[in-house]
Amino acid sequence: MEDKYKLYWKRNLMLLSGLMVAWFVASFGFGILLVEPLNEIRLGGFKLGFWFAQQGSQYVFILIIFVYVYMMNRLDREFDVREE
């Protein structure tokens, strides 16, 4: 039983790590580091680098929340973990 919970926690941390890396890439990478190359691309009349710096990283964060909920529900079903 103890190994089951350790594996559950390990997979939870792997999921969190992956989503945090995605958030870092979207906010810091696209919004700051890669802003100049992304500004060559237009999205709805705005430069893509500007869009990521102002709004894109927030949309990515909201998407990450939905992905986390979906993936954790799958993980909970797989390991038969219930909230009581």
OpenMM code with the backbone's topology and positions (N, CA, C; nanometers):
from openmm import Vec3, app, unit

residues = "MET GLU ASP LYS TYR LYS LEU TYR TRP LYS ARG ASN LEU MET LEU LEU SER GLY LEU MET VAL ALA TRP PHE VAL ALA SER PHE GLY PHE GLY ILE LEU LEU VAL GLU PRO LEU ASN GLU ILE ARG LEU GLY GLY PHE LYS LEU GLY PHE TRP PHE ALA GLN GLN GLY SER GLN TYR VAL PHE ILE LEU ILE ILE PHE VAL TYR VAL TYR MET MET ASN ARG LEU ASP ARG GLU PHE ASP VAL ARG GLU GLU".split()
positions = [
    Vec3(0.0820, -0.1195, 0.0000),
    Vec3(0.0000, 0.0000, 0.0000),
    Vec3(0.0863, 0.1259, 0.0000),
    Vec3(0.1934, 0.1217, 0.0769),
    Vec3(0.2843, 0.2376, 0.0848),
    Vec3(0.3473, 0.2675, -0.0510),
    Vec3(0.3842, 0.1631, -0.1253),
    Vec3(0.4440, 0.1823, -0.2578),
    Vec3(0.3457, 0.2452, -0.3544),
    Vec3(0.2185, 0.2111, -0.3401),
    Vec3(0.1144, 0.2681, -0.4259),
    Vec3(0.1082, 0.4195, -0.4077),
    Vec3(0.1113, 0.4648, -0.2827),
    Vec3(0.1044, 0.6083, -0.2570),
    Vec3(0.2321, 0.6810, -0.2982),
    Vec3(0.3455, 0.6146, -0.2836),
    Vec3(0.4711, 0.6754, -0.3293),
    Vec3(0.4709, 0.6930, -0.4805),
    Vec3(0.4209, 0.5930, -0.5530),
    Vec3(0.4119, 0.6036, -0.6983),
    Vec3(0.3119, 0.7113, -0.7391),
    Vec3(0.2002, 0.7180, -0.6672),
    Vec3(0.0994, 0.8216, -0.6931),
    Vec3(0.1612, 0.9607, -0.6752),
    Vec3(0.2313, 0.9811, -0.5651),
    Vec3(0.2926, 1.1104, -0.5375),
    Vec3(0.4019, 1.1430, -0.6400),
    Vec3(0.4793, 1.0414, -0.6790),
    Vec3(0.5838, 1.0630, -0.7788),
    Vec3(0.5234, 1.1075, -0.9113),
    Vec3(0.4162, 1.0439, -0.9544),
    Vec3(0.3520, 1.0819, -1.0809),
    Vec3(0.2873, 1.2191, -1.0703),
    Vec3(0.2340, 1.2526, -0.9519),
    Vec3(0.1777, 1.3852, -0.9301),
    Vec3(0.2868, 1.4911, -0.9436),
    Vec3(0.4025, 1.4675, -0.8833),
    Vec3(0.5124, 1.5637, -0.8914),
    Vec3(0.5670, 1.5756, -1.0337),
    Vec3(0.5690, 1.4649, -1.1072),
    Vec3(0.6129, 1.4704, -1.2472),
    Vec3(0.5170, 1.5560, -1.3296),
    Vec3(0.3873, 1.5392, -1.3065),
    Vec3(0.2867, 1.6201, -1.3760),
    Vec3(0.3036, 1.7675, -1.3415),
    Vec3(0.3167, 1.7970, -1.2126),
    Vec3(0.3360, 1.9362, -1.1700),
    Vec3(0.4622, 1.9968, -1.2307),
    Vec3(0.5691, 1.9209, -1.2324),
    Vec3(0.6953, 1.9711, -1.2889),
    Vec3(0.6799, 2.0029, -1.4370),
    Vec3(0.6174, 1.9142, -1.5096),
    Vec3(0.5969, 1.9381, -1.6527),
    Vec3(0.5113, 2.0604, -1.6799),
    Vec3(0.4048, 2.0767, -1.6016),
    Vec3(0.3174, 2.1922, -1.6217),
    Vec3(0.3861, 2.3223, -1.5811),
    Vec3(0.4692, 2.3179, -1.4777),
    Vec3(0.5418, 2.4386, -1.4380),
    Vec3(0.6457, 2.4782, -1.5425),
    Vec3(0.7078, 2.3798, -1.6053),
    Vec3(0.8019, 2.4089, -1.7136),
    Vec3(0.7277, 2.4727, -1.8305),
    Vec3(0.6099, 2.4201, -1.8635),
    Vec3(0.5304, 2.4782, -1.9720),
    Vec3(0.4931, 2.6224, -1.9396),
    Vec3(0.4556, 2.6496, -1.8158),
    Vec3(0.4201, 2.7854, -1.7759),
    Vec3(0.5417, 2.8775, -1.7830),
    Vec3(0.6578, 2.8295, -1.7391),
    Vec3(0.7805, 2.9090, -1.7458),
    Vec3(0.8150, 2.9424, -1.8905),
    Vec3(0.8061, 2.8433, -1.9784),
    Vec3(0.8385, 2.8657, -2.1198),
    Vec3(0.7431, 2.9680, -2.1799),
    Vec3(0.6140, 2.9561, -2.1494),
    Vec3(0.5157, 3.0485, -2.2066),
    Vec3(0.5326, 3.1902, -2.1528),
    Vec3(0.5545, 3.2031, -2.0224),
    Vec3(0.5606, 3.3378, -1.9658),
    Vec3(0.6987, 3.4011, -1.9791),
    Vec3(0.8016, 3.3344, -1.9321),
    Vec3(0.9358, 3.3924, -1.9351),
    Vec3(1.0015, 3.3744, -2.0719),
    Vec3(0.9893, 3.2544, -2.1262),
    Vec3(1.0539, 3.2268, -2.2542),
    Vec3(0.9940, 3.3061, -2.3694),
    Vec3(0.8627, 3.2900, -2.3903),
    Vec3(0.7976, 3.3577, -2.5027),
    Vec3(0.7749, 3.5059, -2.4757),
    Vec3(0.7480, 3.5405, -2.3501),
    Vec3(0.7168, 3.6800, -2.3175),
    Vec3(0.8374, 3.7689, -2.2996),
    Vec3(0.9550, 3.7116, -2.2695),
    Vec3(1.0728, 3.7934, -2.2431),
    Vec3(1.1911, 3.7535, -2.3322),
    Vec3(1.2317, 3.6273, -2.3247),
    Vec3(1.3535, 3.5857, -2.3950),
    Vec3(1.3374, 3.5824, -2.5467),
    Vec3(1.2251, 3.5325, -2.5941),
    Vec3(1.2037, 3.5165, -2.7389),
    Vec3(1.1114, 3.6220, -2.7966),
    Vec3(1.0986, 3.7346, -2.7285),
    Vec3(1.0030, 3.8360, -2.7721),
    Vec3(1.0388, 3.8946, -2.9091),
    Vec3(1.1646, 3.9182, -2.9347),
    Vec3(1.2043, 3.9783, -3.0627),
    Vec3(1.1739, 3.8883, -3.1824),
    Vec3(1.2146, 3.7594, -3.1802),
    Vec3(1.1790, 3.6744, -3.2945),
    Vec3(1.0277, 3.6558, -3.3083),
    Vec3(0.9572, 3.6486, -3.1956),
    Vec3(0.8116, 3.6310, -3.2024),
    Vec3(0.7400, 3.7560, -3.2520),
    Vec3(0.8019, 3.8714, -3.2354),
    Vec3(0.7393, 3.9947, -3.2834),
    Vec3(0.7325, 4.0018, -3.4354),
    Vec3(0.8031, 3.9151, -3.5037),
    Vec3(0.7953, 3.9088, -3.6500),
    Vec3(0.6631, 3.8477, -3.6961),
    Vec3(0.5957, 3.7786, -3.6062),
    Vec3(0.4682, 3.7128, -3.6369),
    Vec3(0.3555, 3.7972, -3.5803),
    Vec3(0.2491, 3.8125, -3.6570),
    Vec3(0.1336, 3.8910, -3.6132),
    Vec3(0.0194, 3.7989, -3.5741),
    Vec3(-0.0522, 3.8343, -3.4680),
    Vec3(-0.1695, 3.7611, -3.4226),
    Vec3(-0.2803, 3.8623, -3.3979),
    Vec3(-0.3771, 3.8642, -3.4863),
    Vec3(-0.4872, 3.9596, -3.4726),
    Vec3(-0.4411, 4.1039, -3.4800),
    Vec3(-0.3387, 4.1321, -3.5579),
    Vec3(-0.2871, 4.2675, -3.5717),
    Vec3(-0.1807, 4.3042, -3.4687),
    Vec3(-0.1584, 4.2195, -3.3707),
    Vec3(-0.0588, 4.2467, -3.2675),
    Vec3(0.0631, 4.1585, -3.2880),
    Vec3(0.1770, 4.2079, -3.2464),
    Vec3(0.2988, 4.1276, -3.2522),
    Vec3(0.2858, 4.0128, -3.1529),
    Vec3(0.3262, 3.8932, -3.1941),
    Vec3(0.3085, 3.7741, -3.1116),
    Vec3(0.3876, 3.7826, -2.9810),
    Vec3(0.5071, 3.8373, -2.9829),
    Vec3(0.5851, 3.8530, -2.8602),
    Vec3(0.5151, 3.9443, -2.7612),
    Vec3(0.4593, 4.0536, -2.8093),
    Vec3(0.3827, 4.1453, -2.7248),
    Vec3(0.2596, 4.0748, -2.6685),
    Vec3(0.1917, 3.9974, -2.7538),
    Vec3(0.0709, 3.9272, -2.7109),
    Vec3(0.1029, 3.8288, -2.5978),
    Vec3(0.2126, 3.7519, -2.6127),
    Vec3(0.2499, 3.6579, -2.5073),
    Vec3(0.2848, 3.7316, -2.3791),
    Vec3(0.3545, 3.8425, -2.3895),
    Vec3(0.3939, 3.9177, -2.2706),
    Vec3(0.2722, 3.9745, -2.1983),
    Vec3(0.1701, 4.0149, -2.2729),
    Vec3(0.0546, 4.0799, -2.2123),
    Vec3(-0.0590, 3.9852, -2.1775),
    Vec3(-0.0897, 3.8886, -2.2655),
    Vec3(-0.2068, 3.8048, -2.2441),
    Vec3(-0.1807, 3.6565, -2.2595),
    Vec3(-0.0923, 3.6199, -2.3461),
    Vec3(-0.0731, 3.4795, -2.3796),
    Vec3(-0.0359, 3.3929, -2.2618),
    Vec3(0.0533, 3.4424, -2.1765),
    Vec3(0.0952, 3.3613, -2.0622),
    Vec3(-0.0209, 3.3401, -1.9652),
    Vec3(-0.1121, 3.4347, -1.9564),
    Vec3(-0.2296, 3.4175, -1.8706),
    Vec3(-0.3231, 3.3112, -1.9268),
    Vec3(-0.3417, 3.3113, -2.0584),
    Vec3(-0.4241, 3.2073, -2.1207),
    Vec3(-0.3598, 3.0696, -2.1032),
    Vec3(-0.2287, 3.0637, -2.1164),
    Vec3(-0.1585, 2.9369, -2.0969),
    Vec3(-0.1762, 2.8905, -1.9524),
    Vec3(-0.1693, 2.9818, -1.8564),
    Vec3(-0.1876, 2.9448, -1.7164),
    Vec3(-0.3267, 2.8874, -1.6923),
    Vec3(-0.4291, 2.9487, -1.7487),
    Vec3(-0.5660, 2.8975, -1.7338),
    Vec3(-0.5782, 2.7602, -1.7989),
    Vec3(-0.5182, 2.7429, -1.9157),
    Vec3(-0.5183, 2.6122, -1.9819),
    Vec3(-0.4474, 2.5073, -1.8952),
    Vec3(-0.3387, 2.5460, -1.8317),
    Vec3(-0.2647, 2.4542, -1.7446),
    Vec3(-0.3523, 2.4092, -1.6278),
    Vec3(-0.4340, 2.4978, -1.5741),
    Vec3(-0.5245, 2.4606, -1.4648),
    Vec3(-0.6201, 2.3511, -1.5113),
    Vec3(-0.6797, 2.3679, -1.6293),
    Vec3(-0.7728, 2.2678, -1.6809),
    Vec3(-0.7018, 2.1355, -1.7103),
    Vec3(-0.5817, 2.1424, -1.7646),
    Vec3(-0.5049, 2.0206, -1.7919),
    Vec3(-0.4712, 1.9499, -1.6609),
    Vec3(-0.4334, 2.0254, -1.5584),
    Vec3(-0.4000, 1.9652, -1.4296),
    Vec3(-0.5212, 1.8945, -1.3692),
    Vec3(-0.6368, 1.9581, -1.3730),
    Vec3(-0.7581, 1.8963, -1.3184),
    Vec3(-0.7904, 1.7682, -1.3936),
    Vec3(-0.7837, 1.7726, -1.5250),
    Vec3(-0.8133, 1.6542, -1.6059),
    Vec3(-0.7156, 1.5407, -1.5759),
    Vec3(-0.5870, 1.5724, -1.5750),
    Vec3(-0.4849, 1.4697, -1.5531),
    Vec3(-0.4903, 1.4140, -1.4098),
    Vec3(-0.5187, 1.4987, -1.3119),
    Vec3(-0.5280, 1.4499, -1.1742),
    Vec3(-0.6515, 1.3624, -1.1549),
    Vec3(-0.7605, 1.3944, -1.2210),
    Vec3(-0.8780, 1.3080, -1.2134),
    Vec3(-0.8468, 1.1701, -1.2711),
    Vec3(-0.7740, 1.1662, -1.3815),
    Vec3(-0.7319, 1.0377, -1.4394),
    Vec3(-0.6405, 0.9623, -1.3437),
    Vec3(-0.5463, 1.0342, -1.2840),
    Vec3(-0.4528, 0.9714, -1.1906),
    Vec3(-0.5267, 0.9195, -1.0667),
    Vec3(-0.6213, 0.9964, -1.0164),
    Vec3(-0.6998, 0.9525, -0.9008),
    Vec3(-0.7780, 0.8251, -0.9318),
    Vec3(-0.8378, 0.8180, -1.0516),
    Vec3(-0.9109, 0.6969, -1.0897),
    Vec3(-0.8152, 0.5777, -1.1043),
    Vec3(-0.6998, 0.6031, -1.1619),
    Vec3(-0.6027, 0.4949, -1.1830),
    Vec3(-0.5561, 0.4353, -1.0499),
    Vec3(-0.5345, 0.5204, -0.9495),
    Vec3(-0.4856, 0.4733, -0.8208),
    Vec3(-0.5975, 0.4556, -0.7182),
    Vec3(-0.7212, 0.4727, -0.7611),
    Vec3(-0.8390, 0.4567, -0.6761),
    Vec3(-0.8277, 0.5437, -0.5510),
    Vec3(-0.7991, 0.6709, -0.5716),
    Vec3(-0.7877, 0.7677, -0.4626),
    Vec3(-0.9151, 0.8521, -0.4635),
    Vec3(-0.9768, 0.8625, -0.3462),
    Vec3(-1.1009, 0.9394, -0.3354),
    Vec3(-1.0873, 1.0427, -0.2248),
    Vec3(-1.1548, 1.1543, -0.2436),
    Vec3(-1.1619, 1.2542, -0.1382),
    Vec3(-1.2822, 1.2218, -0.0521),
    Vec3(-1.2634, 1.2250, 0.0768),
    Vec3(-1.3749, 1.1926, 0.1666),
    Vec3(-1.4020, 1.3049, 0.2604),
] * unit.nanometer
topology = app.Topology()
chain = topology.addChain("A")
for resn in residues:
    res = topology.addResidue(resn, chain)
    for name in ("N", "CA", "C"):
        topology.addAtom(name, app.Element.getBySymbol(name[0]), res)
